[in-house]
């Protein structure tokens, strides 16, 4: 299995022992745990003392501003979680009930769930080995094969439904070839929305993920590089999109000094001030977190060079990745599963990639193109511990 023809069991042991060594043998070593290194408790106390613990509070605005500063987005709206953020983004972008949204088969289930929440129909295409994200070639081929334009509107000629847009997801923080996807969307006149849930601090050609389409979402779940416990953000350079997101997510309440006027069916999805307070504290040392994560990835990269049949996934070309979750790939499912069983039994948490969305019961009847690469990757990928190292 290695250049020195080590037995498989020895290689497994070497990998686990190395992971334990860089995490100072503090078993169990979990995949990615939150770290609180700064003013989290102080800011939470301020929230409680102020009594502003809901979405009306200074930390919500401050957190939005900090995310805008980091990403370069002009506008931002803090939402209760990433799934809801994508749901609100689709509605604010003009998606109608029954519209199709093209996304990738290899993604976290929330991408597809948000489309369904918005009453859209997910369509699944393949990913590529180079980025683990949406393949521009697969997108182009799908549109050439299945789309037709009628009266300036793009339809899927197999289903008869309008193709509204495309949602690529930056898998494990590694940017897709988003510029090429952007060009394809422009050529076909469809909306690009980025699922940047995992890629805070990741850049493609020097530009932060999430700035290539109409809007994007970011997640601050407990396992993300910046956490608010639960939380999400919509970012955009289109002020109208963010205004619409904020309106929909605050029960569609019309501003008035005292009256309760709601002009449409809205949602209660704004991020509470207490969550934003944690996020503000974390943003103060995000550079340190990001540097730590990239150092960990560099250590892994050097370590795995000795093995021919265990591949460490390095950031794609033209990218600077946050390496949210580090990835290794085995030759086949059998070896992968054996490693998963061994590593977890030894106190090192590892996990396979998500099940492909079109294979899950709620999405088995959705339109799906050829996903051969996604099927291969599903059987080979393992995530290894990627959290902050002391």
Phi, psi and omega in degrees: 000336177242175180298335180264012178057036175299150171292152182305318182296324179291319178298314178304314181297318179300316181296311182298317180295324178293316178300317178298322183293320183281343174255021172058032174057027180275065182286149358287144178262113184272165187295311182196106181251150179291148176239135180240102190246002188222238190265021184304309182294321179299313183290325176296320177297321177300319178300311182296316180296327182280341186072358178271088183251349178271200186286349175271106181178157188293332184289332177298310179296319180296319179294317176302317180295321180294322178291321176299318181297317181291313187277333187090005177289147180281329187222153180206151177223122180278128185236163188295331174197171185293323179298314178294325178299318179291321175304309181295323180296318179298314180296317182291337182273353175103010177295139180250159179304132179091349178296149177265140176237122180276126177221183185263149181290329179262099179199170173287148187301335183300329179301311181287323181299319180297322177298317179293320177302323180277005178068031173262179180239114177288142175237134189250132176233179188276164175253182178233153182292331186291330183236344187070001181248189185307134177274121175301324179295320178296322178295312180300315181296320179298313183293322177295323186278322192244347186265153176214143181258129176231121180053039177080006181244137182271130180234156169274113186289348177276326184253340183080003182269151177291135173270105184279316187193188184227136175234097170279151178240132181277092193294125179056024179092358180269120182297140171284175174282072193291330179295320178292321177295320177302315181295321179296316178299318179297316183296328182262358177069037180240160189276134176255123174234130182263132168270092180258030184307323188257002195241029174298124182092006178257141185230144173240120183053041177079003182244132184297144174302148179100354184252013187259346182237200179293323180194173178208165177234152177232146178251145175235039177299167185300340182258011182268162180302324169242123181242148169239019187088288168224140180170159177210174180212139169257129176238148181194157170264006180254108183300324182295325178297313182291321176300319180293317177300314181295322180294310181298322186276355175244049176059022180053041182274128177281135182297130178199144184303327183214338183284150174258095181242123180237120190265000175195176177287119182246187183226150178258085192226014179284149179289132176291156182298326181294322177292317180297328179299317177297317179298320179298317179297318182293325180294337181293337179231026180298325178303320180294317179299313182296317178298318179298316181293321180289327175295318177300315179299320179296320177297315177299315182304314180294319182296315187281356176299335184284349183250133178280326190250012169236111187258126173272131181276117180263155181306141183294169178298142179069016185239150165237110188260151174279354181048052181308302174237124179287148187236132165239156181230133177260171185292323185205175184295322182299312180293319178303312182295323177296320178292318178302315180295316182294309186297317180292327177290340181262012176085016177243112183286123172228162179207156176282169173291165181300153169298141179299135188300319181296346179270351180278146187308314183293346187238009186292339180262004179286154180294131184220129178271187176300126181231045186299319181292317178300320179297320178294312182296325179304326183273353188242334189282138170227132171270135179244162185310133188222012182283180182296131176263132179290000000 
